[in-house]
């Protein structure tokens, strides 16, 4: 498994260490691959990657590809099922490829994201207005 | 919701090399060698 973003390598390395990721994060800072693969979103923050997942065989043949949006992605559990099915086919016929689902952050995720955003000064508490 | 296809199953992805977050150069074909690869494009961290 590998991830790819256009972030500078310091930021991606911080993500890797923060979450203890066991796979590399590729840094497409020049937006070369995202442009070539038609996964470039020029509308936001100087141009970023469109969320997408590809499953490739060792010969780089595409086995599965999906493109997400800001609010919809293929769920990790669905990807995991796809990988398991490929490794140990259940014999129940071809598996349905996972599809995008709308993301509804859980309360627990909001609870984790808010202090994180505040500590990194992404959100600033509104100053109290003088009365 | 529209699910535009970037690649179609069966297509061969073009190989590339990029630095990873530690500065090491990684080639797609090397990452996929062996068992294959799941490659996740994400919007970034901010």
Backbone of each chain as nested JSON, in Angstrom:
{
  "chains": [
    {"id": "A", "residues": [
      {"number": 1, "name": "UNK", "atoms": {"N": [0.839, -1.187, 0.0], "CA": [0.0, 0.0, 0.0], "C": [0.877, 1.24, 0.0]}},
      {"number": 2, "name": "UNK", "atoms": {"N": [0.425, 2.281, -0.66], "CA": [1.135, 3.554, -0.664], "C": [0.101, 4.659, -0.799]}},
      {"number": 3, "name": "UNK", "atoms": {"N": [0.464, 5.85, -0.317], "CA": [-0.415, 7.004, -0.447], "C": [0.303, 8.067, -1.264]}},
      {"number": 4, "name": "UNK", "atoms": {"N": [-0.45, 8.991, -1.809], "CA": [0.149, 10.06, -2.605], "C": [-0.611, 11.355, -2.354]}},
      {"number": 5, "name": "UNK", "atoms": {"N": [0.146, 12.422, -2.106], "CA": [-0.449, 13.752, -1.954], "C": [0.528, 14.775, -2.516]}},
      {"number": 6, "name": "UNK", "atoms": {"N": [0.049, 15.997, -2.677], "CA": [0.924, 17.041, -3.229], "C": [1.631, 17.814, -2.115]}},
      {"number": 7, "name": "UNK", "atoms": {"N": [1.379, 17.434, -0.872], "CA": [1.978, 18.145, 0.265], "C": [3.506, 18.079, 0.221]}},
      {"number": 8, "name": "UNK", "atoms": {"N": [4.179, 19.13, 0.768], "CA": [5.634, 19.043, 0.918], "C": [6.005, 17.883, 1.837]}},
      {"number": 9, "name": "UNK", "atoms": {"N": [7.202, 17.34, 1.643], "CA": [7.516, 16.087, 2.328], "C": [7.495, 16.207, 3.852]}},
      {"number": 10, "name": "UNK", "atoms": {"N": [7.789, 17.408, 4.39], "CA": [7.754, 17.556, 5.854], "C": [6.343, 17.292, 6.382]}},
      {"number": 11, "name": "UNK", "atoms": {"N": [5.365, 17.811, 5.642], "CA": [3.99, 17.662, 6.116], "C": [3.546, 16.199, 6.023]}},
      {"number": 12, "name": "UNK", "atoms": {"N": [3.913, 15.548, 4.913], "CA": [3.525, 14.14, 4.754], "C": [4.241, 13.258, 5.764]}},
      {"number": 13, "name": "UNK", "atoms": {"N": [5.485, 13.609, 6.071], "CA": [6.234, 12.831, 7.056], "C": [5.579, 12.995, 8.438]}},
      {"number": 14, "name": "UNK", "atoms": {"N": [5.1, 14.207, 8.715], "CA": [4.403, 14.435, 9.989], "C": [3.153, 13.565, 10.077]}},
      {"number": 15, "name": "UNK", "atoms": {"N": [2.446, 13.433, 8.965], "CA": [1.242, 12.59, 8.933], "C": [1.621, 11.132, 9.168]}},
      {"number": 16, "name": "UNK", "atoms": {"N": [2.674, 10.706, 8.5], "CA": [3.104, 9.306, 8.602], "C": [3.473, 8.967, 10.046]}},
      {"number": 17, "name": "UNK", "atoms": {"N": [4.219, 9.887, 10.679], "CA": [4.646, 9.629, 12.057], "C": [3.475, 9.75, 13.021]}},
      {"number": 18, "name": "UNK", "atoms": {"N": [2.644, 10.744, 12.79], "CA": [1.509, 10.979, 13.694], "C": [0.597, 9.764, 13.778]}},
      {"number": 19, "name": "UNK", "atoms": {"N": [0.338, 9.142, 12.602], "CA": [-0.585, 8.01, 12.588], "C": [0.143, 6.666, 12.555]}},
      {"number": 20, "name": "UNK", "atoms": {"N": [1.475, 6.681, 12.637], "CA": [2.244, 5.443, 12.646], "C": [2.017, 4.618, 11.384]}},
      {"number": 21, "name": "UNK", "atoms": {"N": [1.964, 5.28, 10.231], "CA": [1.651, 4.58, 8.98], "C": [2.806, 3.663, 8.579]}},
      {"number": 22, "name": "UNK", "atoms": {"N": [2.467, 2.466, 8.149], "CA": [3.467, 1.46, 7.795], "C": [3.73, 1.436, 6.286]}},
      {"number": 23, "name": "UNK", "atoms": {"N": [3.281, 2.463, 5.593], "CA": [3.472, 2.481, 4.14], "C": [3.974, 3.872, 3.747]}},
      {"number": 24, "name": "UNK", "atoms": {"N": [4.622, 3.978, 2.573], "CA": [5.179, 5.276, 2.182], "C": [4.11, 6.266, 1.714]}},
      {"number": 25, "name": "UNK", "atoms": {"N": [4.393, 7.528, 1.916], "CA": [3.568, 8.589, 1.333], "C": [4.402, 9.254, 0.246]}},
      {"number": 26, "name": "UNK", "atoms": {"N": [3.931, 9.181, -0.983], "CA": [4.654, 9.778, -2.103], "C": [4.309, 11.266, -2.187]}},
      {"number": 27, "name": "UNK", "atoms": {"N": [5.318, 12.06, -2.483], "CA": [5.149, 13.518, -2.469], "C": [5.21, 14.064, -3.896]}},
      {"number": 28, "name": "UNK", "atoms": {"N": [4.043, 14.337, -4.448], "CA": [3.969, 14.868, -5.813], "C": [3.886, 16.387, -5.738]}},
      {"number": 29, "name": "UNK", "atoms": {"N": [4.919, 16.998, -5.193], "CA": [4.88, 18.45, -4.943], "C": [4.782, 19.25, -6.247]}},
      {"number": 30, "name": "UNK", "atoms": {"N": [5.272, 18.68, -7.339], "CA": [5.192, 19.403, -8.627], "C": [3.879, 19.114, -9.362]}},
      {"number": 31, "name": "UNK", "atoms": {"N": [3.026, 18.314, -8.74], "CA": [1.725, 17.949, -9.322], "C": [1.888, 17.267, -10.684]}},
      {"number": 32, "name": "UNK", "atoms": {"N": [2.967, 16.538, -10.852], "CA": [3.262, 15.912, -12.132], "C": [2.376, 14.675, -12.354]}},
      {"number": 33, "name": "UNK", "atoms": {"N": [2.372, 13.79, -11.353], "CA": [1.594, 12.551, -11.497], "C": [0.095, 12.823, -11.448]}},
      {"number": 34, "name": "UNK", "atoms": {"N": [-0.333, 13.693, -10.542], "CA": [-1.779, 13.959, -10.456], "C": [-2.309, 14.576, -11.755]}},
      {"number": 35, "name": "UNK", "atoms": {"N": [-1.486, 15.403, -12.408], "CA": [-1.907, 15.959, -13.701], "C": [-1.946, 14.873, -14.772]}},
      {"number": 36, "name": "UNK", "atoms": {"N": [-0.876, 14.087, -14.803], "CA": [-0.77, 13.052, -15.83], "C": [-1.886, 12.016, -15.69]}},
      {"number": 37, "name": "UNK", "atoms": {"N": [-2.255, 11.743, -14.457], "CA": [-3.283, 10.735, -14.208], "C": [-4.681, 11.346, -14.127]}},
      {"number": 38, "name": "UNK", "atoms": {"N": [-4.762, 12.629, -14.464], "CA": [-6.053, 13.306, -14.477], "C": [-6.714, 13.324, -13.096]}},
      {"number": 39, "name": "UNK", "atoms": {"N": [-5.894, 13.473, -12.072], "CA": [-6.394, 13.518, -10.694], "C": [-5.967, 14.821, -10.031]}},
      {"number": 40, "name": "UNK", "atoms": {"N": [-5.972, 15.883, -10.821], "CA": [-5.541, 17.179, -10.308], "C": [-6.754, 18.068, -10.128]}},
      {"number": 41, "name": "UNK", "atoms": {"N": [-6.884, 18.612, -8.938], "CA": [-7.958, 19.547, -8.638], "C": [-7.335, 20.928, -8.466]}},
      {"number": 42, "name": "UNK", "atoms": {"N": [-7.381, 21.777, -9.516], "CA": [-6.698, 23.072, -9.444], "C": [-7.453, 24.11, -8.627]}},
      {"number": 43, "name": "UNK", "atoms": {"N": [-8.674, 23.748, -8.197], "CA": [-9.539, 24.752, -7.568], "C": [-9.18, 25.055, -6.118]}},
      {"number": 44, "name": "UNK", "atoms": {"N": [-8.463, 24.165, -5.473], "CA": [-8.266, 24.352, -4.036], "C": [-6.802, 24.441, -3.65]}},
      {"number": 45, "name": "UNK", "atoms": {"N": [-6.489, 25.342, -2.774], "CA": [-5.185, 25.467, -2.124], "C": [-4.001, 25.281, -3.088]}},
      {"number": 46, "name": "UNK", "atoms": {"N": [-4.022, 25.97, -4.191], "CA": [-2.898, 25.894, -5.123], "C": [-2.861, 24.626, -5.94]}},
      {"number": 47, "name": "UNK", "atoms": {"N": [-3.927, 23.845, -5.867], "CA": [-3.994, 22.614, -6.65], "C": [-3.632, 21.414, -5.805]}},
      {"number": 48, "name": "UNK", "atoms": {"N": [-4.586, 20.501, -5.655], "CA": [-4.373, 19.301, -4.824], "C": [-4.821, 18.067, -5.589]}},
      {"number": 49, "name": "UNK", "atoms": {"N": [-4.625, 16.915, -4.969], "CA": [-5.04, 15.659, -5.589], "C": [-6.539, 15.455, -5.385]}},
      {"number": 50, "name": "UNK", "atoms": {"N": [-7.174, 14.877, -6.37], "CA": [-8.547, 14.399, -6.229], "C": [-8.464, 13.075, -5.473]}},
      {"number": 51, "name": "UNK", "atoms": {"N": [-9.312, 12.865, -4.457], "CA": [-9.217, 11.584, -3.739], "C": [-9.549, 10.404, -4.653]}},
      {"number": 52, "name": "UNK", "atoms": {"N": [-8.706, 9.398, -4.634], "CA": [-8.908, 8.245, -5.513], "C": [-8.173, 7.039, -4.937]}},
      {"number": 53, "name": "UNK", "atoms": {"N": [-8.634, 5.864, -5.305], "CA": [-7.954, 4.633, -4.896], "C": [-7.789, 3.74, -6.124]}},
      {"number": 54, "name": "UNK", "atoms": {"N": [-6.583, 3.242, -6.305], "CA": [-6.323, 2.288, -7.384], "C": [-5.773, 1.009, -6.797]}},
      {"number": 55, "name": "UNK", "atoms": {"N": [-6.22, -0.108, -7.33], "CA": [-5.617, -1.381, -6.977], "C": [-4.895, -1.894, -8.221]}},
      {"number": 56, "name": "UNK", "atoms": {"N": [-3.598, -2.138, -8.085], "CA": [-2.775, -2.54, -9.219], "C": [-2.194, -3.918, -8.973]}},
      {"number": 57, "name": "UNK", "atoms": {"N": [-2.04, -4.691, -10.05], "CA": [-1.333, -5.963, -9.899], "C": [0.169, -5.691, -10.068]}},
      {"number": 58, "name": "UNK", "atoms": {"N": [1.039, -6.679, -9.858], "CA": [2.481, -6.415, -9.917], "C": [2.932, -5.865, -11.27]}},
      {"number": 59, "name": "UNK", "atoms": {"N": [2.162, -6.108, -12.327], "CA": [2.505, -5.587, -13.651], "C": [1.857, -4.238, -13.934]}},
      {"number": 60, "name": "UNK", "atoms": {"N": [1.342, -3.583, -12.894], "CA": [0.676, -2.269, -12.964], "C": [-0.647, -2.302, -13.736]}},
      {"number": 61, "name": "UNK", "atoms": {"N": [-1.216, -3.485, -13.871], "CA": [-2.542, -3.569, -14.477], "C": [-3.565, -3.119, -13.433]}},
      {"number": 62, "name": "UNK", "atoms": {"N": [-4.491, -2.274, -13.876], "CA": [-5.504, -1.759, -12.956], "C": [-6.558, -2.834, -12.699]}},
      {"number": 63, "name": "UNK", "atoms": {"N": [-6.708, -3.198, -11.417], "CA": [-7.714, -4.194, -11.039], "C": [-8.992, -3.507, -10.571]}},
      {"number": 64, "name": "UNK", "atoms": {"N": [-8.795, -2.328, -10.011], "CA": [-9.93, -1.587, -9.462], "C": [-9.523, -0.126, -9.358]}},
      {"number": 65, "name": "UNK", "atoms": {"N": [-10.418, 0.776, -9.688], "CA": [-10.126, 2.208, -9.567], "C": [-11.395, 2.934, -9.179]}},
      {"number": 66, "name": "UNK", "atoms": {"N": [-11.267, 3.868, -8.277], "CA": [-12.42, 4.674, -7.9], "C": [-11.968, 6.086, -7.596]}},
      {"number": 67, "name": "UNK", "atoms": {"N": [-12.813, 7.026, -7.947], "CA": [-12.513, 8.423, -7.684], "C": [-13.559, 8.947, -6.717]}},
      {"number": 68, "name": "UNK", "atoms": {"N": [-13.102, 9.577, -5.65], "CA": [-14.033, 10.08, -4.653], "C": [-14.3, 11.557, -4.837]}},
      {"number": 69, "name": "UNK", "atoms": {"N": [-15.026, 12.119, -3.904], "CA": [-15.234, 13.567, -3.883], "C": [-14.894, 14.02, -2.473]}},
      {"number": 70, "name": "UNK", "atoms": {"N": [-15.1, 15.317, -2.216], "CA": [-14.806, 15.829, -0.876], "C": [-15.588, 15.057, 0.175]}},
      {"number": 71, "name": "UNK", "atoms": {"N": [-16.828, 14.712, -0.154], "CA": [-17.684, 14.114, 0.876], "C": [-18.028, 12.648, 0.632]}},
      {"number": 72, "name": "UNK", "atoms": {"N": [-17.482, 12.042, -0.408], "CA": [-17.79, 10.624, -0.592], "C": [-16.538, 9.854, -0.988]}},
      {"number": 73, "name": "UNK", "atoms": {"N": [-16.358, 8.729, -0.36], "CA": [-15.209, 7.865, -0.633], "C": [-15.661, 6.407, -0.512]}},
      {"number": 74, "name": "UNK", "atoms": {"N": [-14.8, 5.538, -1.007], "CA": [-14.998, 4.125, -0.733], "C": [-14.522, 3.878, 0.694]}},
      {"number": 75, "name": "UNK", "atoms": {"N": [-15.293, 3.121, 1.434], "CA": [-14.921, 2.871, 2.829], "C": [-13.761, 1.895, 2.92]}},
      {"number": 76, "name": "UNK", "atoms": {"N": [-12.935, 2.103, 3.944], "CA": [-11.766, 1.243, 4.155], "C": [-12.199, -0.212, 4.301]}},
      {"number": 77, "name": "UNK", "atoms": {"N": [-13.301, -0.441, 5.009], "CA": [-13.768, -1.821, 5.227], "C": [-14.132, -2.479, 3.893]}},
      {"number": 78, "name": "UNK", "atoms": {"N": [-14.705, -1.69, 2.97], "CA": [-15.07, -2.243, 1.656], "C": [-13.829, -2.584, 0.851]}},
      {"number": 79, "name": "UNK", "atoms": {"N": [-12.778, -1.731, 0.954], "CA": [-11.519, -2.014, 0.259], "C": [-10.901, -3.286, 0.814]}},
      {"number": 80, "name": "UNK", "atoms": {"N": [-10.949, -3.403, 2.136], "CA": [-10.367, -4.573, 2.797], "C": [-11.058, -5.855, 2.319]}},
      {"number": 81, "name": "UNK", "atoms": {"N": [-12.371, -5.791, 2.19], "CA": [-13.108, -6.96, 1.699], "C": [-12.663, -7.32, 0.291]}},
      {"number": 82, "name": "UNK", "atoms": {"N": [-12.427, -6.289, -0.529], "CA": [-11.999, -6.522, -1.905], "C": [-10.642, -7.218, -1.936]}},
      {"number": 83, "name": "UNK", "atoms": {"N": [-9.724, -6.751, -1.082], "CA": [-8.382, -7.349, -1.022], "C": [-8.488, -8.801, -0.556]}},
      {"number": 84, "name": "UNK", "atoms": {"N": [-9.295, -9.039, 0.476], "CA": [-9.444, -10.403, 1.016], "C": [-10.032, -11.329, -0.034]}},
      {"number": 85, "name": "UNK", "atoms": {"N": [-11.017, -10.821, -0.763], "CA": [-11.677, -11.63, -1.782], "C": [-10.7, -12.014, -2.891]}},
      {"number": 86, "name": "UNK", "atoms": {"N": [-9.805, -11.076, -3.234], "CA": [-8.821, -11.354, -4.287], "C": [-7.813, -12.395, -3.82]}},
      {"number": 87, "name": "UNK", "atoms": {"N": [-7.478, -12.33, -2.537], "CA": [-6.491, -13.286, -2.014], "C": [-7.084, -14.66, -1.838]}},
      {"number": 88, "name": "UNK", "atoms": {"N": [-8.271, -14.701, -1.296], "CA": [-8.95, -15.975, -1.047], "C": [-10.359, -15.932, -1.609]}},
      {"number": 89, "name": "UNK", "atoms": {"N": [-10.48, -16.155, -2.914], "CA": [-11.817, -16.071, -3.513], "C": [-12.793, -17.007, -2.797]}},
      {"number": 90, "name": "UNK", "atoms": {"N": [-13.955, -16.46, -2.47], "CA": [-14.919, -17.25, -1.705], "C": [-15.666, -18.215, -2.615]}},
      {"number": 91, "name": "UNK", "atoms": {"N": [-15.566, -18.014, -3.921], "CA": [-16.271, -18.904, -4.841], "C": [-17.731, -18.52, -5.009]}},
      {"number": 92, "name": "UNK", "atoms": {"N": [-18.114, -17.369, -4.485], "CA": [-19.499, -16.926, -4.613], "C": [-19.707, -16.05, -5.854]}},
      {"number": 93, "name": "UNK", "atoms": {"N": [-18.833, -16.242, -6.82], "CA": [-18.968, -15.418, -8.023], "C": [-18.216, -14.12, -7.857]}},
      {"number": 94, "name": "UNK", "atoms": {"N": [-18.16, -13.326, -8.935], "CA": [-17.386, -12.086, -8.867], "C": [-17.961, -11.139, -7.813]}},
      {"number": 95, "name": "UNK", "atoms": {"N": [-17.071, -10.546, -7.051], "CA": [-17.504, -9.651, -5.985], "C": [-17.87, -8.303, -6.576]}},
      {"number": 96, "name": "UNK", "atoms": {"N": [-18.835, -7.672, -5.995], "CA": [-19.215, -6.32, -6.406], "C": [-18.106, -5.358, -6.01]}},
      {"number": 97, "name": "UNK", "atoms": {"N": [-17.682, -4.529, -6.952], "CA": [-16.666, -3.541, -6.614], "C": [-17.25, -2.514, -5.66]}},
      {"number": 98, "name": "UNK", "atoms": {"N": [-16.461, -2.152, -4.636], "CA": [-16.989, -1.164, -3.699], "C": [-17.27, 0.171, -4.375]}},
      {"number": 99, "name": "UNK", "atoms": {"N": [-18.306, 0.816, -3.939], "CA": [-18.684, 2.118, -4.499], "C": [-18.551, 3.199, -3.432]}},
      {"number": 100, "name": "UNK", "atoms": {"N": [-18.514, 4.427, -3.94], "CA": [-18.41, 5.564, -3.026], "C": [-19.636, 5.668, -2.127]}},
      {"number": 101, "name": "UNK", "atoms": {"N": [-19.396, 6.075, -0.923], "CA": [-20.497, 6.361, -0.007], "C": [-20.249, 7.724, 0.605]}},
      {"number": 102, "name": "UNK", "atoms": {"N": [-21.326, 8.393, 0.915], "CA": [-21.2, 9.706, 1.56], "C": [-20.592, 9.508, 2.946]}},
      {"number": 103, "name": "UNK", "atoms": {"N": [-19.669, 10.393, 3.289], "CA": [-19.032, 10.304, 4.599], "C": [-19.853, 11.08, 5.62]}},
      {"number": 104, "name": "UNK", "atoms": {"N": [-20.208, 10.411, 6.675], "CA": [-20.82, 11.104, 7.815], "C": [-19.876, 10.968, 8.997]}},
      {"number": 105, "name": "UNK", "atoms": {"N": [-19.12, 12.027, 9.313], "CA": [-18.202, 11.9, 10.45], "C": [-18.975, 11.574, 11.717]}},
      {"number": 106, "name": "UNK", "atoms": {"N": [-18.412, 10.663, 12.487], "CA": [-19.07, 10.301, 13.738], "C": [-18.71, 11.322, 14.811]}},
      {"number": 107, "name": "UNK", "atoms": {"N": [-19.515, 11.32, 15.83], "CA": [-19.303, 12.252, 16.936], "C": [-17.873, 12.127, 17.473]}},
      {"number": 108, "name": "UNK", "atoms": {"N": [-17.431, 10.875, 17.592], "CA": [-16.09, 10.586, 18.091], "C": [-15.03, 11.263, 17.196]}},
      {"number": 109, "name": "UNK", "atoms": {"N": [-15.262, 11.281, 15.873], "CA": [-14.305, 11.887, 14.949], "C": [-14.311, 13.411, 15.058]}},
      {"number": 110, "name": "UNK", "atoms": {"N": [-15.494, 13.973, 15.226], "CA": [-15.574, 15.415, 15.479], "C": [-14.831, 15.749, 16.759]}},
      {"number": 111, "name": "UNK", "atoms": {"N": [-15.052, 14.922, 17.763], "CA": [-14.435, 15.173, 19.069], "C": [-12.92, 15.145, 18.958]}},
      {"number": 112, "name": "UNK", "atoms": {"N": [-12.379, 14.304, 18.074], "CA": [-10.934, 14.223, 17.903], "C": [-10.426, 15.35, 17.004]}},
      {"number": 113, "name": "UNK", "atoms": {"N": [-11.223, 15.699, 16.0], "CA": [-10.763, 16.671, 14.997], "C": [-10.733, 18.095, 15.541]}},
      {"number": 114, "name": "UNK", "atoms": {"N": [-11.678, 18.428, 16.4], "CA": [-11.757, 19.817, 16.855], "C": [-10.553, 20.258, 17.677]}},
      {"number": 115, "name": "UNK", "atoms": {"N": [-10.167, 19.506, 18.733], "CA": [-8.97, 19.924, 19.478], "C": [-7.729, 19.929, 18.589]}},
      {"number": 116, "name": "UNK", "atoms": {"N": [-7.665, 18.992, 17.642], "CA": [-6.535, 18.916, 16.723], "C": [-6.466, 20.191, 15.882]}},
      {"number": 117, "name": "UNK", "atoms": {"N": [-7.61, 20.584, 15.326], "CA": [-7.651, 21.784, 14.484], "C": [-7.316, 23.028, 15.3]}},
      {"number": 118, "name": "UNK", "atoms": {"N": [-7.82, 23.061, 16.531], "CA": [-7.548, 24.224, 17.391], "C": [-6.062, 24.303, 17.736]}},
      {"number": 119, "name": "UNK", "atoms": {"N": [-5.469, 23.132, 18.045], "CA": [-4.066, 23.142, 18.455], "C": [-3.166, 23.535, 17.293]}},
      {"number": 120, "name": "UNK", "atoms": {"N": [-3.616, 23.271, 16.08], "CA": [-2.796, 23.636, 14.923], "C": [-3.236, 24.975, 14.331]}},
      {"number": 121, "name": "UNK", "atoms": {"N": [-4.068, 25.675, 15.073], "CA": [-4.512, 27.022, 14.708], "C": [-5.228, 27.065, 13.36]}},
      {"number": 122, "name": "UNK", "atoms": {"N": [-5.894, 25.974, 13.029], "CA": [-6.676, 25.982, 11.795], "C": [-8.023, 26.646, 12.044]}},
      {"number": 123, "name": "UNK", "atoms": {"N": [-8.462, 26.505, 13.258], "CA": [-9.692, 27.17, 13.657], "C": [-9.336, 28.078, 14.807]}},
      {"number": 124, "name": "UNK", "atoms": {"N": [-9.853, 29.237, 14.786], "CA": [-9.6, 30.122, 15.934], "C": [-10.911, 30.436, 16.611]}},
      {"number": 125, "name": "UNK", "atoms": {"N": [-10.917, 30.287, 17.907], "CA": [-12.15, 30.657, 18.608], "C": [-12.448, 32.13, 18.352]}},
      {"number": 126, "name": "UNK", "atoms": {"N": [-13.714, 32.413, 18.112], "CA": [-14.093, 33.798, 17.813], "C": [-13.825, 34.677, 19.028]}},
      {"number": 127, "name": "UNK", "atoms": {"N": [-13.249, 35.82, 18.729], "CA": [-12.967, 36.73, 19.855], "C": [-14.295, 37.259, 20.416]}},
      {"number": 128, "name": "UNK", "atoms": {"N": [-14.291, 37.402, 21.71], "CA": [-15.496, 37.934, 22.346], "C": [-15.658, 39.409, 21.969]}},
      {"number": 129, "name": "UNK", "atoms": {"N": [-16.853, 39.732, 21.597], "CA": [-17.066, 41.131, 21.226], "C": [-17.177, 42.002, 22.462]}},
      {"number": 130, "name": "UNK", "atoms": {"N": [-16.564, 43.158, 22.372], "CA": [-16.685, 44.096, 23.502], "C": [-18.129, 44.579, 23.553]}},
      {"number": 131, "name": "UNK", "atoms": {"N": [-18.666, 44.574, 24.693], "CA": [-20.071, 44.999, 24.823], "C": [-20.128, 46.48, 25.168]}}
    ]},
    {"id": "B", "residues": [
      {"number": 1, "name": "UNK", "atoms": {"N": [-24.464, 10.299, -7.043], "CA": [-23.198, 11.032, -7.196], "C": [-22.386, 10.445, -8.351]}},
      {"number": 2, "name": "UNK", "atoms": {"N": [-21.823, 11.307, -9.139], "CA": [-21.064, 10.873, -10.301], "C": [-19.786, 10.168, -9.891]}},
      {"number": 3, "name": "UNK", "atoms": {"N": [-19.526, 9.038, -10.496], "CA": [-18.277, 8.347, -10.218], "C": [-17.476, 8.243, -11.507]}},
      {"number": 4, "name": "UNK", "atoms": {"N": [-16.799, 9.322, -11.837], "CA": [-16.013, 9.335, -13.069], "C": [-14.873, 8.33, -12.929]}},
      {"number": 5, "name": "UNK", "atoms": {"N": [-14.626, 7.597, -13.977], "CA": [-13.557, 6.606, -13.924], "C": [-12.254, 7.223, -14.38]}},
      {"number": 6, "name": "UNK", "atoms": {"N": [-11.23, 7.087, -13.558], "CA": [-9.924, 7.581, -13.934], "C": [-9.222, 6.56, -14.808]}},
      {"number": 7, "name": "UNK", "atoms": {"N": [-9.321, 5.327, -14.384], "CA": [-8.753, 4.22, -15.136], "C": [-9.831, 3.158, -15.24]}},
      {"number": 8, "name": "UNK", "atoms": {"N": [-9.719, 2.356, -16.26], "CA": [-10.646, 1.238, -16.361], "C": [-9.888, -0.038, -16.018]}},
      {"number": 9, "name": "UNK", "atoms": {"N": [-10.541, -0.945, -15.342], "CA": [-9.885, -2.208, -15.036], "C": [-9.296, -2.828, -16.31]}},
      {"number": 10, "name": "UNK", "atoms": {"N": [-8.087, -3.315, -16.216], "CA": [-7.424, -3.92, -17.372], "C": [-6.374, -3.006, -17.982]}},
      {"number": 11, "name": "UNK", "atoms": {"N": [-6.56, -1.688, -17.805], "CA": [-5.551, -0.749, -18.309], "C": [-4.251, -0.91, -17.531]}},
      {"number": 12, "name": "UNK", "atoms": {"N": [-3.147, -0.57, -18.183], "CA": [-1.858, -0.603, -17.503], "C": [-1.5, 0.831, -17.095]}},
      {"number": 13, "name": "UNK", "atoms": {"N": [-1.242, 1.008, -15.806], "CA": [-0.864, 2.341, -15.315], "C": [0.569, 2.646, -15.73]}},
      {"number": 14, "name": "UNK", "atoms": {"N": [0.802, 3.92, -16.037], "CA": [2.145, 4.322, -16.451], "C": [3.045, 4.427, -15.217]}},
      {"number": 15, "name": "UNK", "atoms": {"N": [4.2, 3.845, -15.33], "CA": [5.138, 3.851, -14.199], "C": [5.644, 5.273, -13.939]}},
      {"number": 16, "name": "UNK", "atoms": {"N": [5.976, 5.562, -12.683], "CA": [6.574, 6.858, -12.348], "C": [7.444, 6.689, -11.12]}},
      {"number": 17, "name": "UNK", "atoms": {"N": [8.282, 7.681, -10.88], "CA": [9.092, 7.709, -9.665], "C": [8.864, 9.037, -8.96]}},
      {"number": 18, "name": "UNK", "atoms": {"N": [8.7, 8.968, -7.636], "CA": [8.511, 10.182, -6.83], "C": [9.238, 9.979, -5.507]}},
      {"number": 19, "name": "UNK", "atoms": {"N": [9.675, 11.087, -4.879], "CA": [10.239, 10.934, -3.541], "C": [9.134, 10.64, -2.528]}},
      {"number": 20, "name": "UNK", "atoms": {"N": [9.422, 9.804, -1.534], "CA": [8.455, 9.644, -0.45], "C": [8.756, 10.681, 0.633]}},
      {"number": 21, "name": "UNK", "atoms": {"N": [8.009, 10.623, 1.724], "CA": [8.122, 11.676, 2.739], "C": [9.469, 11.643, 3.458]}},
      {"number": 22, "name": "UNK", "atoms": {"N": [10.21, 10.547, 3.333], "CA": [11.535, 10.498, 3.964], "C": [12.623, 10.953, 2.992]}},
      {"number": 23, "name": "UNK", "atoms": {"N": [12.225, 11.227, 1.734], "CA": [13.192, 11.689, 0.738], "C": [13.68, 10.586, -0.187]}},
      {"number": 24, "name": "UNK", "atoms": {"N": [13.314, 9.333, 0.106], "CA": [13.748, 8.206, -0.73], "C": [12.926, 8.176, -2.022]}},
      {"number": 25, "name": "UNK", "atoms": {"N": [13.582, 7.9, -3.134], "CA": [12.868, 7.804, -4.408], "C": [12.156, 6.459, -4.498]}},
      {"number": 26, "name": "UNK", "atoms": {"N": [10.866, 6.499, -4.798], "CA": [10.08, 5.269, -4.905], "C": [9.502, 5.189, -6.304]}},
      {"number": 27, "name": "UNK", "atoms": {"N": [9.605, 3.996, -6.872], "CA": [9.07, 3.766, -8.208], "C": [7.79, 2.942, -8.07]}},
      {"number": 28, "name": "UNK", "atoms": {"N": [6.774, 3.331, -8.82], "CA": [5.482, 2.638, -8.721], "C": [5.64, 1.144, -8.973]}},
      {"number": 29, "name": "UNK", "atoms": {"N": [6.413, 0.786, -10.011], "CA": [6.557, -0.626, -10.361], "C": [7.242, -1.422, -9.242]}},
      {"number": 30, "name": "UNK", "atoms": {"N": [8.133, -0.744, -8.484], "CA": [8.781, -1.44, -7.363], "C": [7.805, -1.622, -6.209]}},
      {"number": 31, "name": "UNK", "atoms": {"N": [6.99, -0.586, -5.963], "CA": [6.006, -0.682, -4.881], "C": [4.979, -1.781, -5.179]}},
      {"number": 32, "name": "UNK", "atoms": {"N": [4.649, -1.927, -6.455], "CA": [3.625, -2.905, -6.841], "C": [4.207, -4.303, -7.017]}},
      {"number": 33, "name": "UNK", "atoms": {"N": [5.523, -4.376, -7.189], "CA": [6.157, -5.676, -7.409], "C": [5.866, -6.609, -6.255]}},
      {"number": 34, "name": "UNK", "atoms": {"N": [5.734, -7.895, -6.539], "CA": [5.41, -8.841, -5.475], "C": [3.926, -9.076, -5.427]}},
      {"number": 35, "name": "UNK", "atoms": {"N": [3.248, -8.325, -4.543], "CA": [1.83, -8.605, -4.305], "C": [0.867, -7.652, -4.995]}},
      {"number": 36, "name": "UNK", "atoms": {"N": [1.403, -6.647, -5.667], "CA": [0.521, -5.612, -6.19], "C": [0.449, -4.455, -5.209]}},
      {"number": 37, "name": "UNK", "atoms": {"N": [-0.409, -3.513, -5.486], "CA": [-0.398, -2.272, -4.69], "C": [-1.787, -1.647, -4.626]}},
      {"number": 38, "name": "UNK", "atoms": {"N": [-2.088, -1.115, -3.455], "CA": [-3.23, -0.208, -3.349], "C": [-2.639, 1.182, -3.213]}},
      {"number": 39, "name": "UNK", "atoms": {"N": [-2.982, 2.054, -4.136], "CA": [-2.443, 3.41, -4.144], "C": [-3.581, 4.38, -3.845]}},
      {"number": 40, "name": "UNK", "atoms": {"N": [-3.384, 5.148, -2.79], "CA": [-4.428, 6.063, -2.341], "C": [-4.005, 7.504, -2.596]}},
      {"number": 41, "name": "UNK", "atoms": {"N": [-4.739, 8.195, -3.436], "CA": [-4.523, 9.634, -3.643], "C": [-5.384, 10.35, -2.607]}},
      {"number": 42, "name": "UNK", "atoms": {"N": [-4.784, 11.245, -1.839], "CA": [-5.597, 11.988, -0.875], "C": [-5.352, 13.484, -1.005]}},
      {"number": 43, "name": "UNK", "atoms": {"N": [-6.299, 14.238, -0.477], "CA": [-6.327, 15.68, -0.701], "C": [-5.205, 16.409, 0.028]}},
      {"number": 44, "name": "UNK", "atoms": {"N": [-4.636, 15.771, 1.016], "CA": [-3.566, 16.413, 1.769], "C": [-3.983, 16.653, 3.201]}},
      {"number": 45, "name": "UNK", "atoms": {"N": [-3.088, 17.215, 3.926], "CA": [-3.271, 17.402, 5.363], "C": [-3.194, 18.887, 5.626]}},
      {"number": 46, "name": "UNK", "atoms": {"N": [-4.185, 19.413, 6.329], "CA": [-4.092, 20.832, 6.664], "C": [-4.874, 21.117, 7.907]}}
    ]}
  ]
}
